[in-house]
Amino acid sequence: MPLYRVTIDRSLCSGFGSCIEASPRLFRLDGEGIATVTVAETDDASVLEAADACPMGAILVEEVRAA
């Protein structure tokens, strides 16, 4: 099972919340209305759907290779 590293470019995020709809366990909006990730790495493939759903392209998902 792949492991994904997730980051958000906060300068691109507009707080639409599409990522939260796609993957509510992994994303939330902070006090400024900007998306944040609840974990830095996950094996939850819904993170790929969340990245695709982001209209601003603010979510970067990288597959982490095992050592």
DONUTI-789897 format. One line per field, with one value per residue (C-alpha): x, y, z; chain; residue in one letter. Coordinates in pm, 1 decimal. Example, Ala and Ser with C-alpha at 12.3 -4.5 7.8 and 13.67 -1.06 7.14 Angstrom:
! residues 2
c1 <- [1230.0_1367.0] $
c2 <- [-450.0_-106.0] $
c3 <- [780.0_714.0] $
mivex <- [A_A] $
vexba <- [A_S] $
This chain:
! residues 67
c1 <- [0.0_150.8_223.7_149.9_308.7_60.1_130.5_-86.0_36.3_-143.1_-84.7_-302.3_-578.6_-902.4_-1091.5_-1347.3_-1348.2_-1350.2_-1068.2_-1273.5_-1568.2_-1340.7_-1139.3_-1283.1_-1043.2_-736.1_-828.2_-986.4_-1016.4_-819.0_-932.5_-840.8_-1052.7_-747.0_-718.4_-472.7_-370.1_-435.5_-146.9_177.2_173.4_-108.5_-193.9_-549.3_-594.6_-879.1_-604.6_-559.4_-927.6_-898.9_-602.1_-790.8_-1094.9_-900.8_-998.3_-686.2_-437.7_-310.0_-266.8_52.5_56.4_381.1_420.4_680.0_914.9_996.8_1356.2] $
c2 <- [0.0_335.7_607.6_966.3_1289.6_1578.1_1951.2_2255.0_2573.7_2816.3_3103.0_2923.3_2793.4_2991.8_2781.2_2624.7_2309.4_2062.1_1873.9_1834.4_1698.2_1443.3_1347.5_1484.6_1286.7_1444.5_1810.5_2095.5_2471.1_2677.1_2998.9_3196.2_2970.0_2810.0_2432.5_2244.2_1880.1_1682.8_1441.9_1484.9_1134.2_887.0_564.3_689.8_707.4_959.7_1221.4_1182.1_1259.3_1560.7_1694.7_1647.4_1824.6_2135.9_2408.6_2609.0_2321.6_2397.1_2035.9_1848.0_1471.3_1279.3_906.3_826.5_545.1_288.2_296.0] $
c3 <- [0.0_-99.3_151.0_47.5_171.1_158.6_156.4_87.8_-75.7_154.9_-87.9_-346.1_-116.3_-127.0_127.5_-107.0_107.1_-182.4_-14.7_302.7_107.0_-62.6_245.0_570.7_793.2_634.7_584.9_779.2_748.8_998.6_1164.0_851.8_628.8_468.9_433.3_649.4_653.0_971.2_897.5_703.9_556.3_496.6_319.3_259.7_-117.6_-78.4_-56.2_-433.8_-489.3_-260.5_-457.3_-785.2_-638.7_-539.3_-788.8_-704.0_-738.8_-389.0_-272.7_-353.5_-300.6_-336.5_-304.3_-38.7_-125.9_140.1_260.8] $
mivex <- [A_A_A_A_A_A_A_A_A_A_A_A_A_A_A_A_A_A_A_A_A_A_A_A_A_A_A_A_A_A_A_A_A_A_A_A_A_A_A_A_A_A_A_A_A_A_A_A_A_A_A_A_A_A_A_A_A_A_A_A_A_A_A_A_A_A_A] $
vexba <- [M_P_L_Y_R_V_T_I_D_R_S_L_C_S_G_F_G_S_C_I_E_A_S_P_R_L_F_R_L_D_G_E_G_I_A_T_V_T_V_A_E_T_D_D_A_S_V_L_E_A_A_D_A_C_P_M_G_A_I_L_V_E_E_V_R_A_A] $
